[in-house]
């Protein structure tokens, strides 16, 4: 049934061969708009070209499995926007630009919002999440829905990032045996593979910045509350947020403006001189490998050459922050997911977390072939948002995280903190699940609700690694400005080659 569902939607958007003359590989969002402005391509032609590329590579060729479904109305939307353009009505820099949406975000199109689960395969709500409504109003074409770690990676302690029962396993375009990370794995792989110029992901803790870093992208986890999370399949109202994912800082800034429903023009203020004379706090995680440390040192030299004044800082003690965060996530998962499921159409029969657990047990062969649902089961036992233990955990984790970031910035006299986002992608492993013990920049800004921007800083053993720019609340302009100034000098992003395994050089075959 799953293959028939995907096949039907792909067939419903079959496109003429003429569209293949439009080049979309490694074309930026700005360049897509420039093609339309110059009359060299229409939105409909670009949309057809992206759909052709998805059809040729997502379930064939490298078989990335990054897209769960394409929008059967994408071409019609694009044609309508072309008519507006020809009549002189321009909605802004996203007018006519095809964008992919993570499949835990509702759209009013004829597509289900599944979170990757068979329990939501018929979740066609007819609603636009506010973030999608904002993009639509800004003129974006909703191209389709991207695959993800099922339930945004909150079901099991032994999960394999990028796998969902509906979409299968997302593959990393840089090394097909490696993880695309999660939970916005499909958005990351799809943008890296030029299935769209940009995509929307969501993050609770790492789910935008990890797949962006590991797929060689720019990704921004915004300040909590900047972008509405309504009609997004939830984990945690304290930490959930949609975020933009693109191949450049400027493209991410343009998408952010559209997602934030008429917010500031984040792209207008970008400057290569943004770091001149600016103090930057530098954090060195203890878990860096020699290769990642060398790449980080090179990135710091780029920041210094851009005029930044680098100030080394140390993270304060954060004993118990992980356990406190986990208590918060489990408690809010039950409360928020039960509230969300109550709003779904009658075709969705699992309407509480307890019923989802029962559904998974009844469909274990399809839903749990690789890992179980330990976190779901623990979350089902939580005692609600009035539980004193939950309230104490939220207060403690937020205080530790926010004071840690603010303290490091204050000690350096800086507005921006930098550190490596993640190391390179680990192997996708259906036997043991995710195996990763390297650095991660996501926890503190995720818990504090502060912005975290990752920008490519090159390859380590053939795999992308990212540099995080972190600021205090509502510091989007600061991180985007610093990230842009770094990006323009570093030019560190390398396009994927769809290799079967990482390009680690000579030595595997011995002498």
ZAMARGU-4260 file (C-alpha; in steps of 0.2 Angstrom, whole numbers, plus 5000, padded with zeros to 4 digits):
<rodrens>
0) 5000/5000/5000 | 5014/5012/5004 | 5022/5010/4987 | 5006/5012/4978 | 5002/5028/4988
5) 5019/5035/4983 | 5018/5029/4965 | 5001/5037/4963 | 5007/5054/4968 | 5022/5054/4957
10) 5012/5048/4942 | 4999/5062/4946 | 5013/5075/4943 | 5021/5067/4927 | 5030/5081/4918
15) 5034/5084/4899 | 5052/5080/4894 | 5055/5099/4889 | 5056/5103/4907 | 5072/5094/4908
20) 5081/5109/4899 | 5080/5119/4914 | 5095/5117/4925 | 5091/5116/4944 | 5106/5107/4951
25) 5116/5118/4963 | 5105/5133/4958 | 5102/5145/4973 | 5085/5152/4978 | 5091/5169/4973
30) 5096/5162/4956 | 5079/5153/4954 | 5071/5170/4956 | 5083/5178/4944 | 5079/5165/4931
35) 5060/5169/4932 | 5064/5188/4933 | 5074/5187/4917 | 5061/5177/4908 | 5073/5162/4906
40) 5061/5150/4915 | 5044/5150/4922 | 5039/5144/4939 | 5030/5130/4931 | 5045/5125/4921
45) 5056/5125/4937 | 5043/5115/4946 | 5043/5102/4932 | 5062/5102/4933 | 5063/5099/4951
50) 5049/5085/4950 | 5059/5077/4936 | 5075/5077/4947 | 5065/5069/4961 | 5058/5056/4950
55) 5075/5052/4943 | 5085/5051/4959 | 5074/5049/4975 | 5067/5032/4971 | 5079/5028/4957
60) 5098/5031/4955 | 5106/5035/4972 | 5088/5031/4979 | 5089/5045/4993 | 5071/5042/4999
65) 5071/5060/5005 | 5054/5064/4998 | 5038/5055/5005 | 5026/5063/4992 | 5026/5076/4979
70) 5011/5089/4978 | 4999/5084/4965 | 4994/5102/4963 | 5012/5109/4963 | 5011/5113/4944
75) 4994/5121/4945 | 5001/5132/4960 | 5016/5137/4949 | 5006/5141/4934 | 4994/5153/4945
80) 5010/5162/4951 | 5016/5164/4934 | 5000/5172/4929 | 5002/5184/4944 | 5020/5188/4938
85) 5014/5192/4920 | 5001/5203/4927 | 5014/5213/4937 | 5010/5206/4954 | 5025/5201/4964
90) 5024/5194/4981 | 5042/5195/4985 | 5058/5185/4984 | 5049/5168/4986 | 5037/5171/4972
95) 5036/5156/4961 | 5050/5147/4971 | 5047/5128/4974 | 5049/5124/4992 | 5049/5107/5001
100) 5040/5104/5018 | 5044/5092/5031 | 5031/5079/5033 | 5026/5083/5051 | 5020/5100/5045
105) 5002/5102/5039 | 4998/5109/5022 | 4981/5111/5014 | 4986/5102/4999 | 4980/5085/4994
110) 4994/5077/5005 | 4993/5068/5021 | 5004/5074/5036 | 5011/5058/5042 | 5026/5061/5053
115) 5032/5045/5044 | 5020/5034/5054 | 5007/5022/5046 | 4996/5028/5060 | 4994/5045/5051
120) 4994/5039/5033 | 4977/5046/5031 | 4980/5062/5040 | 4974/5074/5027 | 4968/5089/5037
125) 4965/5102/5024 | 4974/5114/5035 | 4989/5125/5032 | 5001/5126/5047 | 5003/5145/5049
130) 5021/5143/5043 | 5015/5135/5027 | 5001/5149/5025 | 5015/5162/5027 | 5026/5154/5014
135) 5011/5152/5002 | 5006/5170/5005 | 5024/5175/5001 | 5022/5166/4984 | 5031/5149/4987
140) 5026/5134/4978 | 5023/5119/4990 | 5032/5106/4980 | 5030/5091/4992 | 5033/5083/5009
145) 5050/5077/5015 | 5054/5061/5024 | 5060/5061/5042 | 5065/5051/5057 | 5048/5044/5062
150) 5039/5054/5075 | 5054/5066/5074 | 5065/5054/5082 | 5056/5053/5099 | 5049/5035/5099
155) 5064/5025/5104 | 5081/5026/5113 | 5089/5015/5099 | 5081/5024/5084 | 5090/5025/5067
160) 5090/5043/5061 | 5081/5046/5045 | 5070/5030/5045 | 5051/5030/5044 | 5039/5016/5041
165) 5031/5026/5026 | 5047/5034/5018 | 5060/5021/5022 | 5078/5026/5026 | 5085/5043/5020
170) 5102/5041/5012 | 5116/5054/5014 | 5120/5061/4996 | 5139/5062/5001 | 5140/5044/5006
175) 5125/5033/5003 | 5129/5021/5018 | 5129/5036/5030 | 5116/5044/5040 | 5107/5060/5034
180) 5104/5063/5053 | 5087/5068/5059 | 5074/5071/5062 | 5074/5083/5046 | 5084/5070/5037
185) 5073/5071/5021 | 5074/5090/5020 | 5093/5090/5022 | 5096/5076/5009 | 5083/5084/4997
190) 5091/5101/4997 | 5109/5094/4996 | 5103/5085/4981 | 5095/5100/4973 | 5077/5093/4974
195) 5073/5111/4979 | 5083/5126/4982 | 5077/5126/5000 | 5066/5117/5013 | 5057/5118/5029
200) 5063/5107/5044 | 5058/5107/5062 | 5069/5105/5077 | 5067/5100/5096 | 5085/5097/5099
205) 5096/5095/5084 | 5084/5091/5071 | 5088/5106/5059 | 5106/5109/5063 | 5112/5091/5063
210) 5104/5086/5046 | 5110/5103/5039 | 5128/5101/5045 | 5129/5083/5040 | 5122/5086/5022
215) 5133/5101/5019 | 5119/5115/5021 | 5115/5130/5030 | 5101/5128/5043 | 5094/5139/5056
220) 5085/5134/5072 | 5076/5150/5076 | 5072/5158/5093 | 5057/5149/5100 | 5041/5158/5096
225) 5048/5167/5081 | 5039/5155/5069 | 5022/5147/5074 | 5022/5128/5078 | 5003/5127/5076
230) 4997/5112/5066 | 5014/5104/5067 | 5015/5086/5074 | 5022/5090/5091 | 5035/5084/5103
235) 5038/5099/5115 | 5029/5116/5115 | 5045/5122/5125 | 5057/5117/5111 | 5049/5114/5095
240) 5051/5126/5080 | 5051/5125/5061 | 5067/5132/5053 | 5074/5135/5036 | 5087/5124/5027
245) 5096/5129/5011 | 5113/5129/5003 | 5118/5147/5007 | 5115/5159/5022 | 5106/5172/5010
250) 5094/5158/5005 | 5091/5153/5023 | 5088/5171/5027 | 5076/5174/5013 | 5066/5158/5018
255) 5066/5163/5036 | 5058/5180/5031 | 5044/5171/5022 | 5041/5158/5036 | 5040/5172/5049
260) 5025/5180/5040 | 5032/5197/5036 | 5045/5198/5048 | 5062/5208/5046 | 5071/5207/5029
265) 5085/5196/5036 | 5094/5195/5019 | 5095/5214/5017 | 5107/5217/5031 | 5119/5203/5026
270) 5137/5210/5023 | 5154/5203/5021 | 5161/5215/5034 | 5149/5210/5047 | 5163/5203/5058
275) 5175/5217/5057 | 5179/5222/5075 | 5166/5210/5082 | 5170/5200/5097 | 5166/5181/5095
280) 5166/5169/5109 | 5175/5152/5105 | 5170/5136/5113 | 5181/5120/5110 | 5172/5104/5114
285) 5182/5091/5122 | 5176/5077/5111 | 5184/5084/5094 | 5194/5072/5084 | 5210/5078/5077
290) 5203/5080/5060 | 5187/5090/5065 | 5198/5101/5077 | 5210/5105/5062 | 5195/5110/5052
295) 5188/5120/5066 | 5205/5129/5068 | 5204/5133/5049 | 5187/5140/5051 | 5193/5151/5066
300) 5207/5158/5055 | 5193/5163/5042 | 5184/5172/5056 | 5200/5181/5061 | 5203/5186/5044
305) 5186/5193/5043 | 5190/5205/5057 | 5183/5195/5071 | 5191/5196/5089 | 5191/5178/5095
310) 5189/5176/5114 | 5191/5158/5121 | 5177/5153/5133 | 5173/5137/5144 | 5156/5130/5146
315) 5150/5130/5164 | 5145/5114/5173 | 5129/5108/5167 | 5126/5093/5178 | 5109/5085/5176
320) 5103/5095/5161 | 5101/5080/5150 | 5090/5071/5162 | 5080/5087/5165 | 5077/5090/5147
325) 5072/5072/5144 | 5059/5073/5158 | 5052/5089/5149 | 5051/5081/5132 | 5042/5065/5138
330) 5030/5075/5148 | 5026/5088/5134 | 5026/5074/5121 | 5011/5065/5130 | 5001/5081/5133
335) 5005/5090/5116 | 5003/5074/5105 | 4986/5070/5113 | 4980/5087/5110 | 4986/5087/5092
340) 4978/5070/5088 | 4962/5075/5095 | 4961/5088/5080 | 4965/5075/5067 | 4951/5069/5055
345) 4941/5053/5059 | 4951/5043/5047 | 4965/5044/5060 | 4960/5031/5072 | 4974/5032/5085
350) 4969/5048/5094 | 4980/5047/5110 | 4998/5042/5114 | 4991/5026/5122 | 4982/5022/5106
355) 4998/5025/5095 | 5007/5013/5106 | 4994/5000/5103 | 4994/5003/5085 | 5013/5001/5084
360) 5011/4984/5093 | 4997/4979/5081 | 5008/4984/5066 | 5025/4979/5073 | 5032/4971/5057
365) 5030/4987/5048 | 5032/5000/5062 | 5045/4992/5073 | 5057/4981/5062 | 5072/4989/5068
370) 5069/4998/5085 | 5055/4998/5098 | 5045/5012/5106 | 5053/5014/5124 | 5051/5033/5124
375) 5033/5032/5119 | 5030/5020/5133 | 5039/5031/5146 | 5030/5046/5140 | 5013/5038/5142
380) 5017/5036/5161 | 5020/5055/5164 | 5009/5064/5175 | 5004/5080/5165 | 5010/5098/5164
385) 5004/5101/5182 | 5016/5088/5189 | 5029/5097/5200 | 5043/5086/5194 | 5040/5092/5176
390) 5039/5110/5181 | 5055/5108/5191 | 5064/5100/5177 | 5059/5113/5165 | 5064/5127/5176
395) 5081/5119/5180 | 5085/5115/5162 | 5080/5132/5155 | 5090/5141/5169 | 5106/5130/5166
400) 5105/5132/5147 | 5101/5151/5146 | 5113/5156/5159 | 5127/5145/5151 | 5125/5154/5134
405) 5122/5171/5141 | 5137/5169/5153 | 5149/5163/5139 | 5144/5178/5129 | 5145/5190/5143
410) 5162/5184/5148 | 5169/5186/5131 | 5159/5203/5128 | 5152/5195/5113 | 5135/5194/5104
415) 5139/5177/5095 | 5146/5160/5101 | 5154/5148/5089 | 5158/5129/5090 | 5157/5114/5079
420) 5140/5109/5075 | 5143/5090/5073 | 5156/5079/5067 | 5154/5069/5050 | 5140/5057/5047
425) 5140/5040/5056 | 5134/5024/5047 | 5116/5020/5046 | 5114/5005/5057 | 5098/4995/5057
430) 5105/4983/5070 | 5111/4994/5084 | 5104/5011/5079 | 5113/5028/5079 | 5131/5027/5086
435) 5138/5044/5089 | 5148/5051/5103 | 5155/5067/5095 | 5152/5085/5097 | 5135/5093/5096
440) 5130/5111/5097 | 5112/5109/5099 | 5107/5106/5117 | 5110/5122/5125 | 5101/5133/5112
445) 5087/5120/5110 | 5083/5121/5129 | 5085/5140/5130 | 5075/5143/5115 | 5090/5153/5107
450) 5095/5154/5088 | 5108/5142/5082 | 5114/5143/5064 | 5125/5130/5056 | 5136/5135/5040
455) 5147/5122/5031 | 5165/5122/5036 | 5171/5109/5023 | 5174/5090/5022 | 5182/5079/5034
460) 5186/5062/5026 | 5174/5066/5013 | 5159/5070/5025 | 5153/5088/5028 | 5155/5096/5045
465) 5147/5113/5050 | 5151/5128/5061 | 5138/5134/5073 | 5134/5152/5077 | 5124/5154/5093
470) 5116/5170/5100 | 5104/5175/5114 | 5085/5176/5112 | 5080/5185/5095 | 5098/5186/5089
475) 5094/5179/5072 | 5101/5195/5063 | 5118/5192/5073 | 5120/5174/5069 | 5115/5177/5050
480) 5126/5191/5049 | 5141/5182/5056 | 5137/5166/5047 | 5136/5176/5030 | 5153/5185/5033
485) 5161/5168/5037 | 5153/5159/5022 | 5158/5172/5009 | 5176/5170/5014 | 5177/5152/5018
490) 5167/5146/5002 | 5168/5129/5011 | 5153/5120/5004 | 5156/5106/4992 | 5142/5098/4982
495) 5138/5080/4985 | 5144/5066/4973 | 5132/5052/4979 | 5147/5040/4983 | 5143/5023/4990
500) 5154/5026/5005 | 5164/5041/5011 | 5179/5046/5001 | 5192/5043/5014 | 5207/5041/5002
505) 5219/5027/4999 | 5223/5013/5012 | 5207/5002/5013 | 5215/4990/5000 | 5232/4989/5008
510) 5247/4988/4997
</rodrens>
